[in-house]
Amino acid sequence: MITISLCMIVKNEEALLARCLDSLKDLMDEIIIVDTGSCDRTKEIAANYTDRIYDYVWNDDFSAARNFSFSKAGMDYIYCADADEVLDEENRARFLDLKKALLPEIEIVQMKYAGQLTYNTAYNYDVEYRPKLYKRLRSFTFDGPVHETVVTEPVVYDSDIRILHKPHGSHTDRDLAVFRKIYGAPDAPHMPGRLLSMYAKELFISGTDTHFIDAAPVMESILLKEDRSAEDVLLISCVLSRAYRIKKDIASFFKYAMKAVVSESCSEICMELGAYYEEAGDFNEAHIWYYNAAFETKPVCNIHLGGDTALLALARVLEAAGFSEQAALYRSQAEEWTAESASV
């Protein structure tokens, strides 16, 4: 049977930490808690489960904190968990079965991460595979009888273990503040496309008007100083269109909205144009753009903007224009969309 180090980074998790550790403690061979500056009872609670508690000075870098926690591990494998995760009894049994039978050549085990849509996290799907269990020391081997080369791709196993993601509150303020601090500086590093996508998604899924306005200079700086892919430009245009519509800077709003429309339109841009015309009282034009959001384009940041949110917007403007029967139809479609999404 393999041995496992549980490695966690935490801050002010007194409401969640015991629930998480209770579901994991008997599956782990050591528990390592790295605290990044708690001012509540987090460390006191952690001490009920382990004496391997370390302080880490937070520097707005989650990777650095994760790497520090991994450096303290001593078992065969490392399990990486957050305080808002839970394993129920069925999946605890699956985890124990995995621990007993895991083949030594497997270097990464992926597990199903569930509960994204339920808790309004920055993801557009309810379940996804994520790497959660890592072999601590990797063995490099050569492959091929001639022109041999070192195998660099890890051996990954997709397990049937389902982790319940049950956050208590939102991390939006924290996450978006890190984005602004790191990538809003004059000498900001390059923002990879993956992070740009996460930034835009978190804004459209859980961001406020203030978050969008604060993000505008960051996005404009990225667009002006770097050559970006068409996909990146579309994401940036979505954010800037929303920001400038909120600020009622109409020239800038149409500048970025049209940039998106002529390239590869999406539900987010159609929703922004629909909202602009709805606010102007032009319900017929708003109807056209909301219809395009729901039926003619696809969302890139928030699936609801191509689904129930767009359908409800259609119902709203049709009701305002006096078409109550058609509005009721779209409301019914929105309810069906929500029910189908919840069942996935």
C-alpha beads as a LAMMPS data file, in Angstrom:
LAMMPS data file: protein, C-alpha beads

344 atoms
343 bonds

1 atom types
1 bond types

-500.0 500.0 xlo xhi
-500.0 500.0 ylo yhi
-500.0 500.0 zlo zhi

Masses

1 110.0

Atoms # bond

1 1 1 0.000 0.000 0.000
2 1 1 1.280 3.478 -0.871
3 1 1 1.770 6.200 1.735
4 1 1 0.304 9.676 1.279
5 1 1 1.157 13.153 2.557
6 1 1 -1.776 15.552 2.730
7 1 1 -0.528 19.042 1.836
8 1 1 -2.780 22.063 2.355
9 1 1 -2.355 25.816 2.280
10 1 1 -4.901 27.657 4.415
11 1 1 -5.902 31.093 5.656
12 1 1 -8.851 31.877 7.923
13 1 1 -10.567 28.530 7.323
14 1 1 -11.972 27.915 10.803
15 1 1 -15.452 27.354 9.357
16 1 1 -14.361 24.617 6.949
17 1 1 -11.077 23.031 7.982
18 1 1 -12.392 20.437 10.450
19 1 1 -15.015 19.223 7.955
20 1 1 -12.310 18.690 5.343
21 1 1 -9.816 17.024 7.671
22 1 1 -12.445 14.770 9.235
23 1 1 -13.115 13.333 5.777
24 1 1 -9.404 12.772 5.053
25 1 1 -7.498 12.154 8.280
26 1 1 -7.638 8.344 8.347
27 1 1 -6.721 8.100 4.668
28 1 1 -3.459 10.033 5.089
29 1 1 -0.112 9.000 6.558
30 1 1 0.901 12.568 7.420
31 1 1 -0.877 15.902 7.369
32 1 1 0.993 19.099 6.483
33 1 1 -0.740 22.437 6.977
34 1 1 0.836 25.640 5.657
35 1 1 -0.834 28.739 7.088
36 1 1 -0.493 31.934 5.073
37 1 1 -1.578 34.411 7.741
38 1 1 -4.724 33.307 9.565
39 1 1 -6.153 35.580 12.229
40 1 1 -8.896 33.181 13.347
41 1 1 -8.794 29.685 14.918
42 1 1 -7.459 27.927 11.811
43 1 1 -4.127 26.870 13.315
44 1 1 -5.773 25.855 16.578
45 1 1 -8.142 23.570 14.675
46 1 1 -5.305 22.195 12.538
47 1 1 -3.399 21.287 15.701
48 1 1 -6.133 18.772 16.538
49 1 1 -5.057 16.772 13.486
50 1 1 -1.303 17.332 13.090
51 1 1 1.784 18.949 14.571
52 1 1 3.144 19.606 11.068
53 1 1 1.949 23.217 10.875
54 1 1 4.097 25.803 9.124
55 1 1 3.808 29.555 8.740
56 1 1 4.335 31.015 5.283
57 1 1 4.541 34.731 4.527
58 1 1 1.944 35.349 1.838
59 1 1 3.310 36.969 -1.341
60 1 1 0.280 36.781 -3.670
61 1 1 1.631 33.606 -5.249
62 1 1 -0.388 30.423 -4.775
63 1 1 2.157 28.327 -6.667
64 1 1 4.959 29.374 -4.320
65 1 1 2.855 28.449 -1.289
66 1 1 1.869 25.102 -2.819
67 1 1 5.506 24.346 -3.631
68 1 1 6.500 25.153 -0.043
69 1 1 3.882 22.736 1.280
70 1 1 5.062 20.014 -1.107
71 1 1 8.655 20.518 0.082
72 1 1 7.620 19.355 3.569
73 1 1 6.136 16.059 2.359
74 1 1 7.894 12.768 2.986
75 1 1 5.505 10.020 1.832
76 1 1 5.259 8.207 -1.506
77 1 1 2.498 10.433 -2.845
78 1 1 1.164 13.921 -2.117
79 1 1 -2.542 14.665 -1.945
80 1 1 -3.317 18.347 -2.542
81 1 1 -6.555 19.572 -0.944
82 1 1 -8.308 22.842 -0.155
83 1 1 -10.294 23.425 3.018
84 1 1 -13.596 23.658 1.124
85 1 1 -13.319 20.118 -0.225
86 1 1 -15.053 17.059 1.219
87 1 1 -14.966 13.321 0.546
88 1 1 -18.251 11.596 1.386
89 1 1 -18.343 7.983 2.592
90 1 1 -18.715 6.487 -0.854
91 1 1 -15.699 8.342 -2.162
92 1 1 -13.663 7.752 0.988
93 1 1 -14.090 4.036 0.265
94 1 1 -12.998 4.587 -3.329
95 1 1 -9.967 6.527 -2.109
96 1 1 -8.965 3.706 0.251
97 1 1 -9.339 1.159 -2.557
98 1 1 -7.115 3.322 -4.734
99 1 1 -4.528 3.614 -1.979
100 1 1 -4.390 -0.181 -1.608
101 1 1 -4.133 -0.931 -5.317
102 1 1 -2.316 2.005 -6.971
103 1 1 0.396 0.820 -9.335
104 1 1 3.824 2.376 -8.645
105 1 1 4.253 3.531 -12.269
106 1 1 1.292 5.925 -11.931
107 1 1 2.595 9.416 -11.199
108 1 1 -0.579 11.511 -11.188
109 1 1 -4.117 10.516 -10.213
110 1 1 -6.955 12.708 -11.409
111 1 1 -10.200 12.897 -9.491
112 1 1 -13.598 14.323 -10.349
113 1 1 -14.079 17.802 -8.908
114 1 1 -17.795 18.389 -8.367
115 1 1 -20.039 21.228 -7.251
116 1 1 -18.763 24.078 -9.425
117 1 1 -22.100 25.388 -10.663
118 1 1 -23.883 24.864 -7.345
119 1 1 -21.577 27.254 -5.508
120 1 1 -21.041 29.858 -8.268
121 1 1 -17.324 29.227 -8.659
122 1 1 -15.276 30.506 -11.587
123 1 1 -15.985 27.468 -13.770
124 1 1 -18.517 26.697 -16.467
125 1 1 -19.077 23.027 -15.666
126 1 1 -20.189 21.156 -12.606
127 1 1 -17.737 18.241 -12.784
128 1 1 -14.210 18.092 -14.201
129 1 1 -11.145 15.928 -13.773
130 1 1 -8.333 17.557 -11.807
131 1 1 -4.903 16.215 -10.851
132 1 1 -5.052 15.691 -7.073
133 1 1 -2.581 12.936 -6.123
134 1 1 1.067 13.266 -7.154
135 1 1 4.003 10.897 -6.869
136 1 1 6.502 12.749 -4.683
137 1 1 9.687 11.487 -6.349
138 1 1 9.612 10.859 -10.044
139 1 1 11.822 8.263 -11.740
140 1 1 13.129 9.179 -15.179
141 1 1 13.591 6.336 -17.646
142 1 1 14.742 6.046 -21.244
143 1 1 12.422 4.681 -23.911
144 1 1 13.140 3.245 -27.361
145 1 1 15.650 0.586 -28.467
146 1 1 17.460 3.148 -30.632
147 1 1 17.522 6.969 -30.584
148 1 1 16.444 6.544 -26.995
149 1 1 14.916 9.469 -25.173
150 1 1 13.825 10.184 -21.626
151 1 1 10.100 9.807 -21.058
152 1 1 8.896 13.186 -19.816
153 1 1 5.132 12.775 -19.971
154 1 1 3.757 11.626 -16.594
155 1 1 1.688 8.473 -16.274
156 1 1 -1.802 9.745 -15.405
157 1 1 -4.727 7.718 -14.089
158 1 1 -8.316 9.017 -14.154
159 1 1 -9.983 7.653 -11.037
160 1 1 -13.692 7.476 -10.206
161 1 1 -13.213 9.389 -6.935
162 1 1 -15.536 12.383 -6.696
163 1 1 -14.468 15.314 -4.514
164 1 1 -17.261 17.610 -3.356
165 1 1 -16.306 21.270 -3.637
166 1 1 -18.383 23.080 -1.001
167 1 1 -16.992 26.592 -0.501
168 1 1 -18.206 28.917 2.226
169 1 1 -18.435 32.294 0.543
170 1 1 -16.644 33.630 -2.518
171 1 1 -12.929 34.075 -3.253
172 1 1 -13.629 36.570 -6.027
173 1 1 -12.303 39.662 -4.237
174 1 1 -9.092 37.856 -3.283
175 1 1 -8.479 36.319 -6.696
176 1 1 -9.200 39.443 -8.719
177 1 1 -7.038 41.544 -6.405
178 1 1 -4.103 39.206 -7.130
179 1 1 -4.707 39.517 -10.870
180 1 1 -4.716 43.319 -10.655
181 1 1 -1.643 43.493 -8.439
182 1 1 0.522 41.145 -10.506
183 1 1 -0.636 41.969 -14.019
184 1 1 -1.702 45.591 -13.601
185 1 1 1.787 46.862 -12.796
186 1 1 3.766 48.757 -15.482
187 1 1 6.405 46.004 -15.523
188 1 1 3.833 43.202 -15.335
189 1 1 4.872 39.785 -16.616
190 1 1 3.184 38.124 -19.572
191 1 1 -0.234 36.737 -18.630
192 1 1 -0.575 33.238 -20.114
193 1 1 -3.727 32.515 -22.062
194 1 1 -4.903 30.050 -19.417
195 1 1 -4.789 32.728 -16.705
196 1 1 -6.375 35.326 -18.986
197 1 1 -9.247 32.917 -19.549
198 1 1 -9.620 32.334 -15.793
199 1 1 -9.525 36.101 -15.147
200 1 1 -12.288 36.772 -17.681
201 1 1 -14.394 33.829 -16.484
202 1 1 -14.173 34.863 -12.841
203 1 1 -15.221 38.393 -13.795
204 1 1 -18.243 37.229 -15.807
205 1 1 -19.304 34.546 -13.343
206 1 1 -18.948 36.362 -10.029
207 1 1 -17.518 39.837 -10.667
208 1 1 -19.250 43.073 -9.713
209 1 1 -19.425 46.314 -11.691
210 1 1 -16.485 47.597 -9.648
211 1 1 -14.451 44.487 -10.493
212 1 1 -15.005 45.091 -14.206
213 1 1 -14.056 48.754 -13.982
214 1 1 -10.909 47.841 -12.045
215 1 1 -10.033 45.191 -14.633
216 1 1 -10.306 47.550 -17.616
217 1 1 -6.811 49.122 -17.400
218 1 1 -5.255 45.696 -16.873
219 1 1 -6.963 44.293 -19.965
220 1 1 -6.154 47.358 -22.088
221 1 1 -2.510 47.150 -21.063
222 1 1 -2.345 43.488 -22.076
223 1 1 -3.988 44.227 -25.405
224 1 1 -1.742 47.203 -26.220
225 1 1 1.649 45.837 -25.278
226 1 1 1.406 42.251 -26.468
227 1 1 0.425 40.301 -29.547
228 1 1 -2.362 38.022 -28.374
229 1 1 -4.233 35.182 -30.022
230 1 1 -7.689 35.726 -31.490
231 1 1 -9.152 33.845 -28.522
232 1 1 -7.382 36.160 -26.071
233 1 1 -8.526 39.283 -27.943
234 1 1 -12.113 38.043 -27.786
235 1 1 -11.899 37.544 -24.005
236 1 1 -10.351 40.971 -23.500
237 1 1 -12.993 42.583 -25.705
238 1 1 -15.746 40.938 -23.660
239 1 1 -14.376 42.355 -20.409
240 1 1 -13.751 45.824 -21.831
241 1 1 -17.192 45.991 -23.441
242 1 1 -18.818 45.253 -20.084
243 1 1 -16.561 47.723 -18.255
244 1 1 -17.233 50.593 -20.638
245 1 1 -20.972 49.903 -20.790
246 1 1 -21.009 50.163 -16.998
247 1 1 -19.038 53.424 -17.184
248 1 1 -21.363 54.660 -19.976
249 1 1 -18.360 55.362 -22.206
250 1 1 -20.291 54.578 -25.377
251 1 1 -17.462 55.160 -27.861
252 1 1 -15.176 52.734 -26.024
253 1 1 -18.021 50.301 -25.516
254 1 1 -18.718 50.022 -29.245
255 1 1 -15.002 49.993 -30.061
256 1 1 -14.505 46.737 -28.184
257 1 1 -17.943 45.249 -28.852
258 1 1 -17.493 45.635 -32.596
259 1 1 -13.949 44.261 -32.382
260 1 1 -15.496 41.065 -31.032
261 1 1 -18.481 40.981 -33.391
262 1 1 -16.381 41.175 -36.569
263 1 1 -13.923 38.530 -35.404
264 1 1 -15.663 35.663 -33.637
265 1 1 -18.714 36.760 -31.754
266 1 1 -19.914 35.124 -28.547
267 1 1 -22.864 35.168 -26.189
268 1 1 -21.149 37.622 -23.822
269 1 1 -20.831 40.326 -26.489
270 1 1 -24.386 39.765 -27.704
271 1 1 -25.611 40.111 -24.122
272 1 1 -23.696 43.367 -23.723
273 1 1 -25.230 44.794 -26.888
274 1 1 -28.635 43.595 -25.793
275 1 1 -28.196 45.258 -22.403
276 1 1 -27.117 48.502 -24.073
277 1 1 -30.246 48.650 -26.221
278 1 1 -32.495 47.530 -23.385
279 1 1 -31.163 50.346 -21.198
280 1 1 -31.846 52.743 -24.109
281 1 1 -35.454 51.510 -24.288
282 1 1 -35.013 49.957 -27.749
283 1 1 -36.578 46.597 -26.931
284 1 1 -36.750 45.397 -30.544
285 1 1 -32.992 45.804 -31.016
286 1 1 -32.326 44.320 -27.568
287 1 1 -34.435 41.311 -28.575
288 1 1 -32.217 40.706 -31.620
289 1 1 -29.009 40.660 -29.593
290 1 1 -30.411 38.590 -26.732
291 1 1 -31.713 36.084 -29.288
292 1 1 -28.238 35.872 -30.790
293 1 1 -26.786 35.290 -27.325
294 1 1 -29.182 32.408 -26.669
295 1 1 -29.377 30.722 -30.077
296 1 1 -26.758 31.944 -32.562
297 1 1 -23.506 32.165 -30.561
298 1 1 -21.691 30.310 -27.810
299 1 1 -20.485 31.625 -24.430
300 1 1 -16.751 31.829 -23.739
301 1 1 -16.818 33.039 -20.129
302 1 1 -20.128 32.141 -18.506
303 1 1 -22.413 29.379 -19.828
304 1 1 -25.455 31.079 -18.311
305 1 1 -25.048 33.958 -20.794
306 1 1 -25.810 31.528 -23.588
307 1 1 -28.513 29.816 -21.571
308 1 1 -30.982 30.803 -18.865
309 1 1 -29.696 34.372 -18.420
310 1 1 -30.099 35.094 -22.133
311 1 1 -33.537 33.452 -22.240
312 1 1 -34.731 35.457 -19.250
313 1 1 -33.420 38.637 -20.883
314 1 1 -35.437 37.760 -23.981
315 1 1 -38.516 37.264 -21.824
316 1 1 -37.924 40.578 -20.098
317 1 1 -37.704 42.712 -23.254
318 1 1 -40.595 40.901 -24.916
319 1 1 -42.733 41.509 -21.836
320 1 1 -41.754 45.175 -21.947
321 1 1 -42.694 45.322 -25.639
322 1 1 -46.120 43.794 -24.929
323 1 1 -45.519 40.214 -26.104
324 1 1 -46.450 38.408 -22.906
325 1 1 -47.196 35.031 -24.481
326 1 1 -43.808 34.790 -26.185
327 1 1 -42.116 36.059 -23.002
328 1 1 -43.707 33.209 -21.049
329 1 1 -42.325 30.720 -23.579
330 1 1 -38.772 31.962 -23.051
331 1 1 -39.201 31.875 -19.268
332 1 1 -40.270 28.260 -19.577
333 1 1 -37.206 27.502 -21.713
334 1 1 -34.998 29.147 -19.102
335 1 1 -36.441 26.900 -16.390
336 1 1 -35.840 23.837 -18.568
337 1 1 -32.234 24.926 -19.226
338 1 1 -31.605 25.350 -15.492
339 1 1 -33.086 21.955 -14.689
340 1 1 -31.021 20.229 -17.364
341 1 1 -27.822 21.918 -16.156
342 1 1 -28.469 20.835 -12.589
343 1 1 -28.892 17.209 -13.669
344 1 1 -25.558 16.984 -15.511

Bonds

1 1 1 2
2 1 2 3
3 1 3 4
4 1 4 5
5 1 5 6
6 1 6 7
7 1 7 8
8 1 8 9
9 1 9 10
10 1 10 11
11 1 11 12
12 1 12 13
13 1 13 14
14 1 14 15
15 1 15 16
16 1 16 17
17 1 17 18
18 1 18 19
19 1 19 20
20 1 20 21
21 1 21 22
22 1 22 23
23 1 23 24
24 1 24 25
25 1 25 26
26 1 26 27
27 1 27 28
28 1 28 29
29 1 29 30
30 1 30 31
31 1 31 32
32 1 32 33
33 1 33 34
34 1 34 35
35 1 35 36
36 1 36 37
37 1 37 38
38 1 38 39
39 1 39 40
40 1 40 41
41 1 41 42
42 1 42 43
43 1 43 44
44 1 44 45
45 1 45 46
46 1 46 47
47 1 47 48
48 1 48 49
49 1 49 50
50 1 50 51
51 1 51 52
52 1 52 53
53 1 53 54
54 1 54 55
55 1 55 56
56 1 56 57
57 1 57 58
58 1 58 59
59 1 59 60
60 1 60 61
61 1 61 62
62 1 62 63
63 1 63 64
64 1 64 65
65 1 65 66
66 1 66 67
67 1 67 68
68 1 68 69
69 1 69 70
70 1 70 71
71 1 71 72
72 1 72 73
73 1 73 74
74 1 74 75
75 1 75 76
76 1 76 77
77 1 77 78
78 1 78 79
79 1 79 80
80 1 80 81
81 1 81 82
82 1 82 83
83 1 83 84
84 1 84 85
85 1 85 86
86 1 86 87
87 1 87 88
88 1 88 89
89 1 89 90
90 1 90 91
91 1 91 92
92 1 92 93
93 1 93 94
94 1 94 95
95 1 95 96
96 1 96 97
97 1 97 98
98 1 98 99
99 1 99 100
100 1 100 101
101 1 101 102
102 1 102 103
103 1 103 104
104 1 104 105
105 1 105 106
106 1 106 107
107 1 107 108
108 1 108 109
109 1 109 110
110 1 110 111
111 1 111 112
112 1 112 113
113 1 113 114
114 1 114 115
115 1 115 116
116 1 116 117
117 1 117 118
118 1 118 119
119 1 119 120
120 1 120 121
121 1 121 122
122 1 122 123
123 1 123 124
124 1 124 125
125 1 125 126
126 1 126 127
127 1 127 128
128 1 128 129
129 1 129 130
130 1 130 131
131 1 131 132
132 1 132 133
133 1 133 134
134 1 134 135
135 1 135 136
136 1 136 137
137 1 137 138
138 1 138 139
139 1 139 140
140 1 140 141
141 1 141 142
142 1 142 143
143 1 143 144
144 1 144 145
145 1 145 146
146 1 146 147
147 1 147 148
148 1 148 149
149 1 149 150
150 1 150 151
151 1 151 152
152 1 152 153
153 1 153 154
154 1 154 155
155 1 155 156
156 1 156 157
157 1 157 158
158 1 158 159
159 1 159 160
160 1 160 161
161 1 161 162
162 1 162 163
163 1 163 164
164 1 164 165
165 1 165 166
166 1 166 167
167 1 167 168
168 1 168 169
169 1 169 170
170 1 170 171
171 1 171 172
172 1 172 173
173 1 173 174
174 1 174 175
175 1 175 176
176 1 176 177
177 1 177 178
178 1 178 179
179 1 179 180
180 1 180 181
181 1 181 182
182 1 182 183
183 1 183 184
184 1 184 185
185 1 185 186
186 1 186 187
187 1 187 188
188 1 188 189
189 1 189 190
190 1 190 191
191 1 191 192
192 1 192 193
193 1 193 194
194 1 194 195
195 1 195 196
196 1 196 197
197 1 197 198
198 1 198 199
199 1 199 200
200 1 200 201
201 1 201 202
202 1 202 203
203 1 203 204
204 1 204 205
205 1 205 206
206 1 206 207
207 1 207 208
208 1 208 209
209 1 209 210
210 1 210 211
211 1 211 212
212 1 212 213
213 1 213 214
214 1 214 215
215 1 215 216
216 1 216 217
217 1 217 218
218 1 218 219
219 1 219 220
220 1 220 221
221 1 221 222
222 1 222 223
223 1 223 224
224 1 224 225
225 1 225 226
226 1 226 227
227 1 227 228
228 1 228 229
229 1 229 230
230 1 230 231
231 1 231 232
232 1 232 233
233 1 233 234
234 1 234 235
235 1 235 236
236 1 236 237
237 1 237 238
238 1 238 239
239 1 239 240
240 1 240 241
241 1 241 242
242 1 242 243
243 1 243 244
244 1 244 245
245 1 245 246
246 1 246 247
247 1 247 248
248 1 248 249
249 1 249 250
250 1 250 251
251 1 251 252
252 1 252 253
253 1 253 254
254 1 254 255
255 1 255 256
256 1 256 257
257 1 257 258
258 1 258 259
259 1 259 260
260 1 260 261
261 1 261 262
262 1 262 263
263 1 263 264
264 1 264 265
265 1 265 266
266 1 266 267
267 1 267 268
268 1 268 269
269 1 269 270
270 1 270 271
271 1 271 272
272 1 272 273
273 1 273 274
274 1 274 275
275 1 275 276
276 1 276 277
277 1 277 278
278 1 278 279
279 1 279 280
280 1 280 281
281 1 281 282
282 1 282 283
283 1 283 284
284 1 284 285
285 1 285 286
286 1 286 287
287 1 287 288
288 1 288 289
289 1 289 290
290 1 290 291
291 1 291 292
292 1 292 293
293 1 293 294
294 1 294 295
295 1 295 296
296 1 296 297
297 1 297 298
298 1 298 299
299 1 299 300
300 1 300 301
301 1 301 302
302 1 302 303
303 1 303 304
304 1 304 305
305 1 305 306
306 1 306 307
307 1 307 308
308 1 308 309
309 1 309 310
310 1 310 311
311 1 311 312
312 1 312 313
313 1 313 314
314 1 314 315
315 1 315 316
316 1 316 317
317 1 317 318
318 1 318 319
319 1 319 320
320 1 320 321
321 1 321 322
322 1 322 323
323 1 323 324
324 1 324 325
325 1 325 326
326 1 326 327
327 1 327 328
328 1 328 329
329 1 329 330
330 1 330 331
331 1 331 332
332 1 332 333
333 1 333 334
334 1 334 335
335 1 335 336
336 1 336 337
337 1 337 338
338 1 338 339
339 1 339 340
340 1 340 341
341 1 341 342
342 1 342 343
343 1 343 344
